[in-house]
Amino acid sequence: MDYALNNKRRVIRLVLQWAAMYGDLLQEDDVAMAFLEVYCMDHTYTTIRVPVAASVKEVISAVADKLGSGESLLIVKMNSGGEKVVLKPNDVSVFTTLTINGRLFACPREQFDSLTPLPEQEGPTTGTVGTFELMSSKDLAYQMTTYDWELFNCVHELSKRVQLLKKFIKIAAHCKEYKNLNSFFAIVMGLSNVAVSRLALTEEQQLAWTVFGAKVMQKLPSKFKKFYAEFESLMDPSRNHRAYRLTAAKLDPPLIPFMPLLIKDMTFTHEGNKTFIDNLVNFEKMVRSFMKVKFERLF
């Protein structure tokens, strides 16, 4: 039960993050509507259908029509701790700002101090041990097994993995061709990740990805093996990423450099050298920083 509750909370959190990212787009869509539950002081609620970008004023009007109330209402946002926030009439997309355990209340001004959190907001009053003991061990094992098989069935077909990896290697090659070293390194590092390198399939003629040596794909054409080996060699961190620096120096601008390495260089230049020495400005540090910025501006 706790696992299911955590999953529901994770889904709600993702929905809220999505709404925060794409709220502006939804506000432009006149047909984007949502059902909103607004609670009263006695913990009953009414459901209204309003645009996602509806203002508090519009929500109040819809609630008043549903309740048949002629009183001036407030829209209050309340969390599980009982903290209350009165929303302003010009606030928009109010329900996208709710926390996972937050609720909206509508009440006249004189009832504001009487508002209390819903029992469901305060969390469970009893533990799950009693429910767990009532369930059969065999039933629990069956449900866990069913869930695992559902996960396995969601995995894409093994035969598609070779094509997928070939696609990413091609994308990396094109990024290098377009002098986009930042995206190029991001893709190659993703292919080198342990979650990919540990793939070892048992079906005949399928992809076999070694975890030793250069970590190249055995069942891919030699052209892709050569590409990937070359790409990995550019990621060699020895001698302060000398392989990458030599490659970048040979390219004509404009190009997009590997930004994490650039940030690392700037950080080491700043953190590894004092700004003041004997109360005097350390011009050597300033010159190094300037030369680094000047070099990157050439790109």
C-alpha positions as CSV (number, residue, x, y, z in Angstrom):
1,M,0.0,0.0,0.0
2,D,2.9,2.4,0.8
3,Y,4.4,1.5,-2.6
4,A,1.2,2.3,-4.4
5,L,0.9,5.6,-2.5
6,N,4.4,6.6,-3.3
7,N,3.8,5.8,-7.0
8,K,0.6,8.0,-7.0
9,R,2.6,10.8,-5.3
10,R,5.4,10.5,-7.9
11,V,2.8,10.7,-10.7
12,I,1.2,13.8,-9.2
13,R,4.6,15.4,-8.7
14,L,5.5,14.8,-12.4
15,V,2.1,16.2,-13.5
16,L,2.7,19.4,-11.4
17,Q,6.2,19.8,-12.9
18,W,4.8,19.3,-16.4
19,A,2.1,21.9,-15.7
20,A,4.7,24.3,-14.4
21,M,6.8,23.9,-17.5
22,Y,4.0,24.1,-20.1
23,G,1.6,26.4,-18.2
24,D,2.1,29.2,-20.6
25,L,1.2,27.0,-23.6
26,L,-1.9,25.8,-21.8
27,Q,-3.0,29.3,-21.1
28,E,-3.0,30.0,-24.9
29,D,-5.2,26.9,-25.5
30,D,-8.9,28.0,-25.1
31,V,-10.1,24.4,-25.0
32,A,-7.7,23.3,-22.3
33,M,-10.2,22.5,-19.5
34,A,-9.9,20.8,-16.2
35,F,-12.2,19.5,-13.4
36,L,-11.4,21.2,-10.1
37,E,-12.5,20.1,-6.6
38,V,-13.1,23.0,-4.2
39,Y,-13.9,22.2,-0.6
40,C,-16.2,23.9,1.9
41,M,-15.7,24.5,5.6
42,D,-17.7,21.2,6.4
43,H,-15.3,19.3,4.2
44,T,-17.9,18.7,1.5
45,Y,-16.8,19.6,-2.0
46,T,-18.1,20.8,-5.3
47,T,-16.6,20.0,-8.7
48,I,-16.3,22.8,-11.3
49,R,-15.1,22.7,-14.9
50,V,-12.9,25.6,-15.7
51,P,-10.0,26.4,-18.1
52,V,-6.5,25.4,-16.9
53,A,-5.5,29.1,-17.0
54,A,-8.6,30.3,-15.1
55,S,-8.1,33.1,-12.6
56,V,-9.2,33.0,-9.0
57,K,-12.0,35.4,-9.9
58,E,-13.4,32.9,-12.4
59,V,-13.1,30.0,-10.0
60,I,-15.0,32.0,-7.3
61,S,-17.8,32.8,-9.9
62,A,-18.0,29.1,-10.9
63,V,-18.1,27.9,-7.2
64,A,-20.8,30.5,-6.3
65,D,-23.0,29.4,-9.2
66,K,-22.6,25.8,-8.1
67,L,-23.3,26.5,-4.5
68,G,-26.0,29.1,-5.2
69,S,-24.3,31.4,-2.8
70,G,-24.6,35.2,-3.1
71,E,-21.9,35.8,-0.5
72,S,-18.5,37.1,-1.2
73,L,-16.2,34.0,-1.2
74,L,-12.5,33.6,-0.6
75,I,-10.4,30.9,-2.3
76,V,-7.9,29.5,0.2
77,K,-5.0,27.2,-0.4
78,M,-4.4,24.9,2.6
79,N,-1.7,22.3,3.1
80,S,-1.7,19.3,5.5
81,G,-0.2,21.3,8.3
82,G,-3.1,23.7,8.3
83,E,-1.2,26.6,6.8
84,K,-3.7,28.8,4.9
85,V,-3.0,31.2,2.0
86,V,-5.7,33.4,0.6
87,L,-5.4,33.6,-3.2
88,K,-5.7,36.9,-5.0
89,P,-8.4,37.4,-7.5
90,N,-6.0,38.0,-10.4
91,D,-4.0,34.8,-9.7
92,V,-4.2,32.3,-12.5
93,S,-3.7,28.5,-12.9
94,V,-4.3,28.1,-9.2
95,F,-4.6,24.4,-8.9
96,T,-1.3,23.8,-10.7
97,T,0.4,25.5,-7.7
98,L,-1.0,23.1,-5.2
99,T,1.3,20.8,-3.3
100,I,0.8,17.1,-3.4
101,N,-1.3,17.2,-0.3
102,G,-2.7,20.7,-0.8
103,R,-6.4,21.5,-1.3
104,L,-8.5,24.5,-2.3
105,F,-11.2,25.8,0.0
106,A,-14.0,28.3,-0.7
107,C,-15.6,30.1,2.2
108,P,-17.0,33.5,3.3
109,R,-14.5,35.8,5.0
110,E,-16.0,35.2,8.5
111,Q,-15.4,31.4,8.2
112,F,-11.7,31.7,7.3
113,D,-10.5,31.0,10.8
114,S,-12.7,27.9,11.1
115,L,-11.1,26.1,8.2
116,T,-9.4,22.9,9.0
117,P,-7.4,20.4,6.9
118,L,-9.2,17.3,5.5
119,P,-8.7,14.1,7.4
120,E,-7.1,12.6,4.3
121,Q,-4.6,15.4,4.3
122,E,-3.4,14.5,7.7
123,G,-2.3,11.1,6.6
124,P,-3.3,7.6,7.6
125,T,-4.5,7.2,11.2
126,T,-3.5,3.5,11.4
127,G,-0.6,1.5,10.2
128,T,-0.7,-1.1,7.4
129,V,0.5,-3.9,9.5
130,G,-3.1,-5.1,10.2
131,T,-3.9,-5.1,6.5
132,F,-0.7,-6.9,5.7
133,E,-1.4,-9.6,8.2
134,L,-4.8,-10.2,6.7
135,M,-3.4,-10.8,3.2
136,S,-2.3,-14.3,2.2
137,S,1.4,-14.8,1.7
138,K,0.6,-16.6,-1.6
139,D,-1.5,-13.7,-2.8
140,L,1.2,-11.3,-2.1
141,A,3.8,-13.4,-3.9
142,Y,1.4,-13.7,-6.9
143,Q,0.9,-9.9,-7.1
144,M,4.6,-9.3,-6.9
145,T,5.3,-11.8,-9.6
146,T,2.6,-10.3,-11.8
147,Y,4.1,-6.9,-11.4
148,D,7.5,-8.1,-12.3
149,W,6.2,-9.8,-15.5
150,E,4.4,-6.6,-16.4
151,L,7.7,-4.7,-16.2
152,F,9.4,-7.3,-18.3
153,N,6.7,-7.1,-21.0
154,C,7.2,-3.3,-21.1
155,V,10.8,-3.7,-22.3
156,H,11.2,-3.2,-26.0
157,E,12.2,-6.2,-28.2
158,L,15.8,-7.2,-28.0
159,S,16.2,-7.2,-31.8
160,K,15.6,-3.4,-31.8
161,R,18.5,-2.6,-29.6
162,V,21.1,-3.0,-32.3
163,Q,19.2,-0.6,-34.6
164,L,18.8,1.9,-31.7
165,L,22.5,1.9,-30.8
166,K,23.4,2.3,-34.5
167,K,21.1,5.3,-34.6
168,F,22.8,6.9,-31.7
169,I,26.2,6.3,-33.2
170,K,25.1,7.9,-36.4
171,I,23.7,10.9,-34.5
172,A,27.0,11.3,-32.7
173,A,28.9,11.2,-35.9
174,H,26.7,13.9,-37.4
175,C,27.2,16.0,-34.3
176,K,30.9,15.8,-34.7
177,E,30.6,16.6,-38.4
178,Y,28.6,19.7,-37.5
179,K,31.2,20.6,-34.9
180,N,28.7,20.2,-32.0
181,L,31.2,18.7,-29.6
182,N,28.9,19.3,-26.6
183,S,26.1,17.0,-27.9
184,F,28.7,14.6,-29.4
185,F,30.2,14.0,-26.0
186,A,26.8,13.7,-24.3
187,I,25.8,10.9,-26.7
188,V,29.1,9.0,-26.4
189,M,29.1,9.2,-22.6
190,G,25.5,7.9,-22.6
191,L,26.6,5.0,-24.8
192,S,29.5,4.3,-22.4
193,N,27.2,4.3,-19.4
194,V,27.1,1.1,-17.3
195,A,23.4,0.8,-17.9
196,V,24.2,0.3,-21.6
197,S,27.6,-1.4,-21.4
198,R,26.3,-4.2,-19.1
199,L,23.8,-5.3,-21.8
200,A,24.5,-9.0,-22.6
201,L,21.8,-10.8,-24.5
202,T,21.5,-14.6,-24.8
203,E,19.6,-14.9,-28.1
204,E,21.7,-16.0,-31.0
205,Q,22.8,-13.3,-33.5
206,Q,21.6,-10.5,-31.1
207,L,23.6,-7.6,-29.8
208,A,26.4,-8.6,-27.4
209,W,27.9,-5.6,-25.6
210,T,31.2,-6.4,-23.9
211,V,32.2,-4.9,-20.5
212,F,35.9,-5.3,-21.1
213,G,38.5,-3.4,-23.2
214,A,37.0,-0.7,-25.4
215,K,33.4,-1.7,-24.9
216,V,32.6,-2.1,-28.6
217,M,29.6,-3.8,-30.0
218,Q,30.4,-7.3,-31.4
219,K,27.4,-7.7,-33.6
220,L,27.6,-4.4,-35.4
221,P,29.3,-3.7,-38.8
222,S,33.0,-2.9,-38.6
223,K,32.2,0.7,-39.6
224,F,30.3,1.3,-36.5
225,K,32.9,-0.4,-34.3
226,K,35.5,1.9,-35.8
227,F,33.3,5.0,-35.2
228,Y,32.7,4.1,-31.6
229,A,36.3,3.3,-30.9
230,E,37.3,6.6,-32.3
231,F,34.7,8.4,-30.3
232,E,35.7,6.8,-27.1
233,S,39.4,7.7,-27.7
234,L,38.4,11.4,-27.8
235,M,36.9,11.0,-24.3
236,D,40.3,9.8,-22.8
237,P,40.8,12.1,-19.7
238,S,44.5,11.4,-19.5
239,R,46.9,14.4,-19.7
240,N,44.1,16.8,-19.0
241,H,41.9,15.6,-21.9
242,R,44.7,16.1,-24.4
243,A,43.0,14.1,-27.2
244,Y,39.9,16.3,-27.1
245,R,41.9,19.5,-26.9
246,L,44.0,18.6,-29.9
247,T,40.9,17.7,-31.9
248,A,39.1,20.9,-30.9
249,A,42.2,23.0,-31.8
250,K,42.2,21.6,-35.3
251,L,38.6,22.5,-36.0
252,D,37.8,25.8,-37.6
253,P,35.2,28.0,-35.9
254,P,32.3,28.2,-35.4
255,L,32.0,25.2,-33.2
256,I,30.2,24.3,-29.9
257,P,32.8,23.2,-27.3
258,F,32.4,20.6,-24.6
259,M,30.9,22.8,-22.0
260,P,31.6,20.8,-18.8
261,L,35.3,20.8,-19.6
262,L,35.2,24.6,-20.3
263,I,33.5,25.1,-16.9
264,K,36.0,22.9,-15.2
265,D,38.9,24.9,-16.7
266,M,37.4,28.2,-15.5
267,T,36.7,26.8,-12.1
268,F,40.2,25.5,-11.6
269,T,41.6,28.8,-12.8
270,H,39.5,30.7,-10.3
271,E,39.6,28.3,-7.3
272,G,43.3,27.3,-7.8
273,N,44.7,30.9,-7.8
274,K,44.3,33.6,-5.2
275,T,42.6,36.8,-6.4
276,F,44.8,38.9,-4.0
277,I,48.4,38.3,-3.0
278,D,49.8,40.6,-0.3
279,N,46.8,42.9,-0.8
280,L,47.7,43.2,-4.4
281,V,45.6,42.0,-7.4
282,N,46.9,38.7,-8.8
283,F,47.2,39.8,-12.4
284,E,48.6,36.4,-13.4
285,K,45.2,34.9,-12.5
286,M,43.4,37.6,-14.4
287,V,45.5,37.0,-17.5
288,R,44.9,33.3,-17.3
289,S,41.1,33.8,-17.1
290,F,41.2,36.3,-19.9
291,M,43.2,34.0,-22.2
292,K,40.8,31.1,-21.5
293,V,37.8,33.3,-22.3
294,K,39.5,34.7,-25.4
295,F,40.4,31.2,-26.6
296,E,36.8,30.1,-26.2
297,R,35.4,33.2,-27.9
298,L,37.3,32.1,-31.1
299,F,34.7,29.4,-31.4
